[in-house]
């Protein structure tokens, strides 16, 4: 067990929980998989009874959802920054024009 824990003492040891009930006998499942198909009808029925679904290539995402989220957040932050800079520039122009009017009156 030390090798599993990385040779570190553990305060909370790992717990193994059984995932199948006692009533289920795994022997029929194993014999069904291991028996070779003798005819096409039995092979088609074996394929239809296969508990493992075939992986579909349409479900695979080539992009990382976390990376997509971070990219979107970065773009939104950049847009907010540009809007803030534009507002600051407009406020600075307005302030300078007011200061110029004050100087002209003096």
Secondary structure, DSSP 8 states (H G I E B T S, - for coil): -TTTTTS---SS-------S-TT--THHHHHHHHS---SHHHHHHHHHT-SS----GGG--SS-HHHHHHHHHHHHHHHHHHHHHHHHHHHHHHHHHHHHHHHHH-
